[in-house]
Amino acid sequence: MNLVLFDFDHTITHTDSFAQFLKYSLSSRQQFIGGFRVASWFLAFRVGYVSDQKIRMRLCQVAYKNYSV
């Protein structure tokens, strides 16, 4: 059995695993295209205009918009 765990609220690990989750679940192409789509949001996050919760929600909306279940 293969088991992959991601801990977004630090109950299991001491580090944030959201970025690793995105890398694991998306292809390189999806990561590249999604990066362009959220570039302005990411910049706003880096300068403090967007919270980490908002940027994560936006990343998920863009990344998994047409994702096959």
PDB file of N, CA, C and O in Angstrom:
ATOM      1  N   MET A   1       0.839  -1.163   0.000  1.00  0.00           N
ATOM      2  CA  MET A   1       0.000   0.000   0.000  1.00  0.00           C
ATOM      3  C   MET A   1       0.896   1.242   0.000  1.00  0.00           C
ATOM      4  O   MET A   1       1.864   1.317   0.757  1.00  0.00           O
ATOM      5  N   ASN A   2       0.566   2.212  -0.852  1.00  0.00           N
ATOM      6  CA  ASN A   2       1.249   3.498  -0.884  1.00  0.00           C
ATOM      7  C   ASN A   2       0.394   4.513  -0.159  1.00  0.00           C
ATOM      8  O   ASN A   2      -0.807   4.625  -0.406  1.00  0.00           O
ATOM      9  N   LEU A   3       1.016   5.245   0.730  1.00  0.00           N
ATOM     10  CA  LEU A   3       0.295   6.232   1.507  1.00  0.00           C
ATOM     11  C   LEU A   3       1.077   7.536   1.480  1.00  0.00           C
ATOM     12  O   LEU A   3       2.272   7.563   1.773  1.00  0.00           O
ATOM     13  N   VAL A   4       0.394   8.609   1.128  1.00  0.00           N
ATOM     14  CA  VAL A   4       1.009   9.932   1.098  1.00  0.00           C
ATOM     15  C   VAL A   4       0.206  10.835   2.018  1.00  0.00           C
ATOM     16  O   VAL A   4      -1.014  10.936   1.887  1.00  0.00           O
ATOM     17  N   LEU A   5       0.885  11.490   2.947  1.00  0.00           N
ATOM     18  CA  LEU A   5       0.226  12.375   3.894  1.00  0.00           C
ATOM     19  C   LEU A   5       0.685  13.809   3.677  1.00  0.00           C
ATOM     20  O   LEU A   5       1.868  14.064   3.454  1.00  0.00           O
ATOM     21  N   PHE A   6      -0.244  14.727   3.744  1.00  0.00           N
ATOM     22  CA  PHE A   6       0.068  16.146   3.670  1.00  0.00           C
ATOM     23  C   PHE A   6      -0.540  16.806   4.899  1.00  0.00           C
ATOM     24  O   PHE A   6      -1.716  16.612   5.208  1.00  0.00           O
ATOM     25  N   ASP A   7       0.263  17.575   5.582  1.00  0.00           N
ATOM     26  CA  ASP A   7      -0.157  18.205   6.835  1.00  0.00           C
ATOM     27  C   ASP A   7      -0.222  19.706   6.639  1.00  0.00           C
ATOM     28  O   ASP A   7       0.810  20.378   6.652  1.00  0.00           O
ATOM     29  N   PHE A   8      -1.413  20.240   6.458  1.00  0.00           N
ATOM     30  CA  PHE A   8      -1.573  21.664   6.188  1.00  0.00           C
ATOM     31  C   PHE A   8      -1.686  22.502   7.457  1.00  0.00           C
ATOM     32  O   PHE A   8      -1.525  23.721   7.404  1.00  0.00           O
ATOM     33  N   ASP A   9      -1.958  21.878   8.582  1.00  0.00           N
ATOM     34  CA  ASP A   9      -2.124  22.662   9.815  1.00  0.00           C
ATOM     35  C   ASP A   9      -1.069  22.336  10.875  1.00  0.00           C
ATOM     36  O   ASP A   9      -1.231  22.687  12.043  1.00  0.00           O
ATOM     37  N   HIS A  10       0.002  21.670  10.468  1.00  0.00           N
ATOM     38  CA  HIS A  10       1.158  21.380  11.331  1.00  0.00           C
ATOM     39  C   HIS A  10       0.824  20.475  12.517  1.00  0.00           C
ATOM     40  O   HIS A  10       1.453  20.602  13.567  1.00  0.00           O
ATOM     41  N   THR A  11      -0.134  19.575  12.386  1.00  0.00           N
ATOM     42  CA  THR A  11      -0.417  18.653  13.478  1.00  0.00           C
ATOM     43  C   THR A  11       0.490  17.433  13.432  1.00  0.00           C
ATOM     44  O   THR A  11       0.681  16.771  14.452  1.00  0.00           O
ATOM     45  N   ILE A  12       1.049  17.125  12.275  1.00  0.00           N
ATOM     46  CA  ILE A  12       1.936  15.970  12.132  1.00  0.00           C
ATOM     47  C   ILE A  12       3.384  16.409  11.936  1.00  0.00           C
ATOM     48  O   ILE A  12       4.297  15.781  12.470  1.00  0.00           O
ATOM     49  N   THR A  13       3.598  17.463  11.189  1.00  0.00           N
ATOM     50  CA  THR A  13       4.947  17.931  10.870  1.00  0.00           C
ATOM     51  C   THR A  13       5.172  19.337  11.419  1.00  0.00           C
ATOM     52  O   THR A  13       4.254  19.981  11.927  1.00  0.00           O
ATOM     53  N   HIS A  14       6.414  19.791  11.303  1.00  0.00           N
ATOM     54  CA  HIS A  14       6.758  21.138  11.748  1.00  0.00           C
ATOM     55  C   HIS A  14       6.902  22.104  10.575  1.00  0.00           C
ATOM     56  O   HIS A  14       7.224  23.276  10.768  1.00  0.00           O
ATOM     57  N   THR A  15       6.668  21.618   9.380  1.00  0.00           N
ATOM     58  CA  THR A  15       6.794  22.463   8.193  1.00  0.00           C
ATOM     59  C   THR A  15       5.494  22.439   7.404  1.00  0.00           C
ATOM     60  O   THR A  15       4.658  21.554   7.587  1.00  0.00           O
ATOM     61  N   ASP A  16       5.338  23.398   6.545  1.00  0.00           N
ATOM     62  CA  ASP A  16       4.163  23.495   5.697  1.00  0.00           C
ATOM     63  C   ASP A  16       4.347  22.573   4.493  1.00  0.00           C
ATOM     64  O   ASP A  16       5.403  22.588   3.861  1.00  0.00           O
ATOM     65  N   SER A  17       3.346  21.784   4.176  1.00  0.00           N
ATOM     66  CA  SER A  17       3.470  20.829   3.074  1.00  0.00           C
ATOM     67  C   SER A  17       2.565  21.181   1.884  1.00  0.00           C
ATOM     68  O   SER A  17       2.381  20.359   0.986  1.00  0.00           O
ATOM     69  N   PHE A  18       2.005  22.386   1.871  1.00  0.00           N
ATOM     70  CA  PHE A  18       1.093  22.765   0.797  1.00  0.00           C
ATOM     71  C   PHE A  18       1.799  22.790  -0.561  1.00  0.00           C
ATOM     72  O   PHE A  18       1.261  22.285  -1.546  1.00  0.00           O
ATOM     73  N   ALA A  19       2.992  23.371  -0.618  1.00  0.00           N
ATOM     74  CA  ALA A  19       3.737  23.442  -1.882  1.00  0.00           C
ATOM     75  C   ALA A  19       4.080  22.043  -2.381  1.00  0.00           C
ATOM     76  O   ALA A  19       3.981  21.769  -3.577  1.00  0.00           O
ATOM     77  N   GLN A  20       4.481  21.162  -1.475  1.00  0.00           N
ATOM     78  CA  GLN A  20       4.792  19.790  -1.875  1.00  0.00           C
ATOM     79  C   GLN A  20       3.546  19.075  -2.377  1.00  0.00           C
ATOM     80  O   GLN A  20       3.621  18.268  -3.303  1.00  0.00           O
ATOM     81  N   PHE A  21       2.401  19.369  -1.768  1.00  0.00           N
ATOM     82  CA  PHE A  21       1.137  18.800  -2.218  1.00  0.00           C
ATOM     83  C   PHE A  21       0.838  19.215  -3.658  1.00  0.00           C
ATOM     84  O   PHE A  21       0.460  18.381  -4.481  1.00  0.00           O
ATOM     85  N   LEU A  22       1.007  20.498  -3.960  1.00  0.00           N
ATOM     86  CA  LEU A  22       0.764  20.976  -5.321  1.00  0.00           C
ATOM     87  C   LEU A  22       1.723  20.312  -6.306  1.00  0.00           C
ATOM     88  O   LEU A  22       1.306  19.874  -7.379  1.00  0.00           O
ATOM     89  N   LYS A  23       2.995  20.235  -5.949  1.00  0.00           N
ATOM     90  CA  LYS A  23       3.981  19.612  -6.837  1.00  0.00           C
ATOM     91  C   LYS A  23       3.664  18.137  -7.077  1.00  0.00           C
ATOM     92  O   LYS A  23       3.837  17.635  -8.188  1.00  0.00           O
ATOM     93  N   TYR A  24       3.208  17.454  -6.053  1.00  0.00           N
ATOM     94  CA  TYR A  24       2.902  16.032  -6.157  1.00  0.00           C
ATOM     95  C   TYR A  24       1.650  15.778  -6.999  1.00  0.00           C
ATOM     96  O   TYR A  24       1.602  14.820  -7.770  1.00  0.00           O
ATOM     97  N   SER A  25       0.653  16.625  -6.851  1.00  0.00           N
ATOM     98  CA  SER A  25      -0.639  16.347  -7.477  1.00  0.00           C
ATOM     99  C   SER A  25      -0.827  16.981  -8.857  1.00  0.00           C
ATOM    100  O   SER A  25      -1.801  16.673  -9.543  1.00  0.00           O
ATOM    101  N   LEU A  26       0.093  17.867  -9.277  1.00  0.00           N
ATOM    102  CA  LEU A  26      -0.040  18.529 -10.573  1.00  0.00           C
ATOM    103  C   LEU A  26       1.135  18.184 -11.476  1.00  0.00           C
ATOM    104  O   LEU A  26       2.254  17.979 -11.006  1.00  0.00           O
ATOM    105  N   SER A  27       0.874  18.121 -12.767  1.00  0.00           N
ATOM    106  CA  SER A  27       1.953  17.884 -13.720  1.00  0.00           C
ATOM    107  C   SER A  27       2.809  19.140 -13.852  1.00  0.00           C
ATOM    108  O   SER A  27       2.402  20.221 -13.426  1.00  0.00           O
ATOM    109  N   SER A  28       3.975  19.000 -14.431  1.00  0.00           N
ATOM    110  CA  SER A  28       4.853  20.157 -14.645  1.00  0.00           C
ATOM    111  C   SER A  28       4.165  21.205 -15.511  1.00  0.00           C
ATOM    112  O   SER A  28       4.301  22.406 -15.276  1.00  0.00           O
ATOM    113  N   ARG A  29       3.431  20.744 -16.504  1.00  0.00           N
ATOM    114  CA  ARG A  29       2.697  21.656 -17.399  1.00  0.00           C
ATOM    115  C   ARG A  29       1.646  22.446 -16.624  1.00  0.00           C
ATOM    116  O   ARG A  29       1.528  23.661 -16.787  1.00  0.00           O
ATOM    117  N   GLN A  30       0.886  21.750 -15.781  1.00  0.00           N
ATOM    118  CA  GLN A  30      -0.145  22.415 -14.983  1.00  0.00           C
ATOM    119  C   GLN A  30       0.488  23.429 -14.020  1.00  0.00           C
ATOM    120  O   GLN A  30      -0.057  24.513 -13.814  1.00  0.00           O
ATOM    121  N   GLN A  31       1.619  23.082 -13.441  1.00  0.00           N
ATOM    122  CA  GLN A  31       2.320  23.998 -12.542  1.00  0.00           C
ATOM    123  C   GLN A  31       2.783  25.239 -13.296  1.00  0.00           C
ATOM    124  O   GLN A  31       2.659  26.354 -12.790  1.00  0.00           O
ATOM    125  N   PHE A  32       3.310  25.054 -14.494  1.00  0.00           N
ATOM    126  CA  PHE A  32       3.823  26.159 -15.297  1.00  0.00           C
ATOM    127  C   PHE A  32       2.697  27.120 -15.695  1.00  0.00           C
ATOM    128  O   PHE A  32       2.803  28.332 -15.505  1.00  0.00           O
ATOM    129  N   ILE A  33       1.633  26.565 -16.242  1.00  0.00           N
ATOM    130  CA  ILE A  33       0.497  27.391 -16.680  1.00  0.00           C
ATOM    131  C   ILE A  33      -0.169  28.066 -15.478  1.00  0.00           C
ATOM    132  O   ILE A  33      -0.504  29.250 -15.532  1.00  0.00           O
ATOM    133  N   GLY A  34      -0.357  27.319 -14.411  1.00  0.00           N
ATOM    134  CA  GLY A  34      -0.959  27.884 -13.211  1.00  0.00           C
ATOM    135  C   GLY A  34      -0.127  29.007 -12.618  1.00  0.00           C
ATOM    136  O   GLY A  34      -0.668  29.969 -12.072  1.00  0.00           O
ATOM    137  N   GLY A  35       1.187  28.882 -12.726  1.00  0.00           N
ATOM    138  CA  GLY A  35       2.074  29.925 -12.218  1.00  0.00           C
ATOM    139  C   GLY A  35       1.829  31.260 -12.892  1.00  0.00           C
ATOM    140  O   GLY A  35       1.855  32.306 -12.244  1.00  0.00           O
ATOM    141  N   PHE A  36       1.591  31.224 -14.194  1.00  0.00           N
ATOM    142  CA  PHE A  36       1.273  32.462 -14.912  1.00  0.00           C
ATOM    143  C   PHE A  36      -0.073  33.020 -14.493  1.00  0.00           C
ATOM    144  O   PHE A  36      -0.246  34.235 -14.392  1.00  0.00           O
ATOM    145  N   ARG A  37      -1.021  32.136 -14.252  1.00  0.00           N
ATOM    146  CA  ARG A  37      -2.370  32.589 -13.906  1.00  0.00           C
ATOM    147  C   ARG A  37      -2.451  33.224 -12.522  1.00  0.00           C
ATOM    148  O   ARG A  37      -3.311  34.072 -12.284  1.00  0.00           O
ATOM    149  N   VAL A  38      -1.585  32.835 -11.621  1.00  0.00           N
ATOM    150  CA  VAL A  38      -1.644  33.379 -10.258  1.00  0.00           C
ATOM    151  C   VAL A  38      -0.469  34.297  -9.937  1.00  0.00           C
ATOM    152  O   VAL A  38      -0.269  34.655  -8.777  1.00  0.00           O
ATOM    153  N   ALA A  39       0.302  34.678 -10.937  1.00  0.00           N
ATOM    154  CA  ALA A  39       1.497  35.498 -10.701  1.00  0.00           C
ATOM    155  C   ALA A  39       1.161  36.803  -9.971  1.00  0.00           C
ATOM    156  O   ALA A  39       1.870  37.186  -9.040  1.00  0.00           O
ATOM    157  N   SER A  40       0.107  37.478 -10.377  1.00  0.00           N
ATOM    158  CA  SER A  40      -0.245  38.751  -9.724  1.00  0.00           C
ATOM    159  C   SER A  40      -0.695  38.500  -8.282  1.00  0.00           C
ATOM    160  O   SER A  40      -0.390  39.291  -7.390  1.00  0.00           O
ATOM    161  N   TRP A  41      -1.406  37.419  -8.058  1.00  0.00           N
ATOM    162  CA  TRP A  41      -1.837  37.067  -6.699  1.00  0.00           C
ATOM    163  C   TRP A  41      -0.631  36.739  -5.822  1.00  0.00           C
ATOM    164  O   TRP A  41      -0.567  37.129  -4.656  1.00  0.00           O
ATOM    165  N   PHE A  42       0.318  36.018  -6.406  1.00  0.00           N
ATOM    166  CA  PHE A  42       1.503  35.645  -5.639  1.00  0.00           C
ATOM    167  C   PHE A  42       2.311  36.889  -5.269  1.00  0.00           C
ATOM    168  O   PHE A  42       2.825  36.990  -4.156  1.00  0.00           O
ATOM    169  N   LEU A  43       2.418  37.815  -6.184  1.00  0.00           N
ATOM    170  CA  LEU A  43       3.118  39.065  -5.905  1.00  0.00           C
ATOM    171  C   LEU A  43       2.406  39.834  -4.781  1.00  0.00           C
ATOM    172  O   LEU A  43       3.057  40.358  -3.878  1.00  0.00           O
ATOM    173  N   ALA A  44       1.093  39.897  -4.839  1.00  0.00           N
ATOM    174  CA  ALA A  44       0.316  40.558  -3.789  1.00  0.00           C
ATOM    175  C   ALA A  44       0.508  39.858  -2.441  1.00  0.00           C
ATOM    176  O   ALA A  44       0.555  40.515  -1.401  1.00  0.00           O
ATOM    177  N   PHE A  45       0.618  38.543  -2.459  1.00  0.00           N
ATOM    178  CA  PHE A  45       0.883  37.790  -1.234  1.00  0.00           C
ATOM    179  C   PHE A  45       2.256  38.128  -0.674  1.00  0.00           C
ATOM    180  O   PHE A  45       2.408  38.339   0.529  1.00  0.00           O
ATOM    181  N   ARG A  46       3.256  38.179  -1.549  1.00  0.00           N
ATOM    182  CA  ARG A  46       4.631  38.439  -1.109  1.00  0.00           C
ATOM    183  C   ARG A  46       4.799  39.821  -0.480  1.00  0.00           C
ATOM    184  O   ARG A  46       5.628  39.996   0.413  1.00  0.00           O
ATOM    185  N   VAL A  47       4.024  40.798  -0.936  1.00  0.00           N
ATOM    186  CA  VAL A  47       4.128  42.144  -0.362  1.00  0.00           C
ATOM    187  C   VAL A  47       3.132  42.369   0.776  1.00  0.00           C
ATOM    188  O   VAL A  47       3.104  43.447   1.370  1.00  0.00           O
ATOM    189  N   GLY A  48       2.315  41.360   1.083  1.00  0.00           N
ATOM    190  CA  GLY A  48       1.439  41.430   2.240  1.00  0.00           C
ATOM    191  C   GLY A  48       0.022  41.901   1.996  1.00  0.00           C
ATOM    192  O   GLY A  48      -0.705  42.161   2.955  1.00  0.00           O
ATOM    193  N   TYR A  49      -0.395  42.021   0.748  1.00  0.00           N
ATOM    194  CA  TYR A  49      -1.766  42.467   0.455  1.00  0.00           C
ATOM    195  C   TYR A  49      -2.773  41.318   0.466  1.00  0.00           C
ATOM    196  O   TYR A  49      -3.975  41.542   0.607  1.00  0.00           O
ATOM    197  N   VAL A  50      -2.280  40.095   0.317  1.00  0.00           N
ATOM    198  CA  VAL A  50      -3.151  38.921   0.284  1.00  0.00           C
ATOM    199  C   VAL A  50      -2.683  37.963   1.379  1.00  0.00           C
ATOM    200  O   VAL A  50      -1.483  37.724   1.518  1.00  0.00           O
ATOM    201  N   SER A  51      -3.610  37.417   2.149  1.00  0.00           N
ATOM    202  CA  SER A  51      -3.260  36.492   3.230  1.00  0.00           C
ATOM    203  C   SER A  51      -2.871  35.128   2.669  1.00  0.00           C
ATOM    204  O   SER A  51      -3.161  34.814   1.514  1.00  0.00           O
ATOM    205  N   ASP A  52      -2.217  34.327   3.491  1.00  0.00           N
ATOM    206  CA  ASP A  52      -1.831  32.988   3.052  1.00  0.00           C
ATOM    207  C   ASP A  52      -3.054  32.124   2.768  1.00  0.00           C
ATOM    208  O   ASP A  52      -3.021  31.289   1.864  1.00  0.00           O
ATOM    209  N   GLN A  53      -4.118  32.312   3.518  1.00  0.00           N
ATOM    210  CA  GLN A  53      -5.342  31.546   3.273  1.00  0.00           C
ATOM    211  C   GLN A  53      -5.944  31.897   1.911  1.00  0.00           C
ATOM    212  O   GLN A  53      -6.384  31.013   1.176  1.00  0.00           O
ATOM    213  N   LYS A  54      -5.962  33.179   1.579  1.00  0.00           N
ATOM    214  CA  LYS A  54      -6.528  33.613   0.285  1.00  0.00           C
ATOM    215  C   LYS A  54      -5.684  33.106  -0.884  1.00  0.00           C
ATOM    216  O   LYS A  54      -6.234  32.666  -1.894  1.00  0.00           O
ATOM    217  N   ILE A  55      -4.348  33.163  -0.759  1.00  0.00           N
ATOM    218  CA  ILE A  55      -3.505  32.704  -1.864  1.00  0.00           C
ATOM    219  C   ILE A  55      -3.646  31.196  -2.050  1.00  0.00           C
ATOM    220  O   ILE A  55      -3.631  30.710  -3.181  1.00  0.00           O
ATOM    221  N   ARG A  56      -3.781  30.460  -0.967  1.00  0.00           N
ATOM    222  CA  ARG A  56      -3.978  29.006  -1.078  1.00  0.00           C
ATOM    223  C   ARG A  56      -5.306  28.676  -1.756  1.00  0.00           C
ATOM    224  O   ARG A  56      -5.373  27.773  -2.590  1.00  0.00           O
ATOM    225  N   MET A  57      -6.349  29.399  -1.403  1.00  0.00           N
ATOM    226  CA  MET A  57      -7.647  29.178  -2.039  1.00  0.00           C
ATOM    227  C   MET A  57      -7.557  29.484  -3.532  1.00  0.00           C
ATOM    228  O   MET A  57      -8.091  28.739  -4.354  1.00  0.00           O
ATOM    229  N   ARG A  58      -6.882  30.579  -3.881  1.00  0.00           N
ATOM    230  CA  ARG A  58      -6.747  30.964  -5.288  1.00  0.00           C
ATOM    231  C   ARG A  58      -5.920  29.931  -6.044  1.00  0.00           C
ATOM    232  O   ARG A  58      -6.267  29.557  -7.165  1.00  0.00           O
ATOM    233  N   LEU A  59      -4.832  29.470  -5.438  1.00  0.00           N
ATOM    234  CA  LEU A  59      -4.004  28.441  -6.076  1.00  0.00           C
ATOM    235  C   LEU A  59      -4.817  27.179  -6.359  1.00  0.00           C
ATOM    236  O   LEU A  59      -4.706  26.599  -7.438  1.00  0.00           O
ATOM    237  N   CYS A  60      -5.620  26.760  -5.407  1.00  0.00           N
ATOM    238  CA  CYS A  60      -6.446  25.568  -5.600  1.00  0.00           C
ATOM    239  C   CYS A  60      -7.511  25.781  -6.665  1.00  0.00           C
ATOM    240  O   CYS A  60      -7.777  24.883  -7.464  1.00  0.00           O
ATOM    241  N   GLN A  61      -8.125  26.963  -6.684  1.00  0.00           N
ATOM    242  CA  GLN A  61      -9.131  27.253  -7.704  1.00  0.00           C
ATOM    243  C   GLN A  61      -8.534  27.156  -9.096  1.00  0.00           C
ATOM    244  O   GLN A  61      -9.138  26.575  -9.998  1.00  0.00           O
ATOM    245  N   VAL A  62      -7.359  27.720  -9.270  1.00  0.00           N
ATOM    246  CA  VAL A  62      -6.712  27.709 -10.582  1.00  0.00           C
ATOM    247  C   VAL A  62      -6.175  26.313 -10.912  1.00  0.00           C
ATOM    248  O   VAL A  62      -6.376  25.810 -12.017  1.00  0.00           O
ATOM    249  N   ALA A  63      -5.500  25.702  -9.960  1.00  0.00           N
ATOM    250  CA  ALA A  63      -4.830  24.417 -10.208  1.00  0.00           C
ATOM    251  C   ALA A  63      -5.810  23.283 -10.507  1.00  0.00           C
ATOM    252  O   ALA A  63      -5.539  22.433 -11.356  1.00  0.00           O
ATOM    253  N   TYR A  64      -6.930  23.271  -9.823  1.00  0.00           N
ATOM    254  CA  TYR A  64      -7.832  22.131  -9.945  1.00  0.00           C
ATOM    255  C   TYR A  64      -9.129  22.454 -10.680  1.00  0.00           C
ATOM    256  O   TYR A  64     -10.114  21.727 -10.554  1.00  0.00           O
ATOM    257  N   LYS A  65      -9.129  23.525 -11.434  1.00  0.00           N
ATOM    258  CA  LYS A  65     -10.329  23.938 -12.173  1.00  0.00           C
ATOM    259  C   LYS A  65     -10.825  22.836 -13.110  1.00  0.00           C
ATOM    260  O   LYS A  65     -12.011  22.508 -13.095  1.00  0.00           O
ATOM    261  N   ASN A  66      -9.961  22.275 -13.902  1.00  0.00           N
ATOM    262  CA  ASN A  66     -10.354  21.221 -14.849  1.00  0.00           C
ATOM    263  C   ASN A  66      -9.703  19.891 -14.494  1.00  0.00           C
ATOM    264  O   ASN A  66      -9.455  19.063 -15.371  1.00  0.00           O
ATOM    265  N   TYR A  67      -9.431  19.689 -13.233  1.00  0.00           N
ATOM    266  CA  TYR A  67      -8.746  18.488 -12.763  1.00  0.00           C
ATOM    267  C   TYR A  67      -9.712  17.307 -12.766  1.00  0.00           C
ATOM    268  O   TYR A  67     -10.825  17.393 -12.249  1.00  0.00           O
ATOM    269  N   SER A  68      -9.273  16.235 -13.344  1.00  0.00           N
ATOM    270  CA  SER A  68     -10.115  15.032 -13.405  1.00  0.00           C
ATOM    271  C   SER A  68     -10.193  14.367 -12.026  1.00  0.00           C
ATOM    272  O   SER A  68      -9.165  14.130 -11.393  1.00  0.00           O
ATOM    273  N   VAL A  69     -11.388  14.073 -11.573  1.00  0.00           N
ATOM    274  CA  VAL A  69     -11.569  13.414 -10.281  1.00  0.00           C
ATOM    275  C   VAL A  69     -11.031  12.010 -10.375  1.00  0.00           C
ATOM    276  O   VAL A  69     -11.078  11.264  -9.397  1.00  0.00           O
TER     277      VAL A  69
END
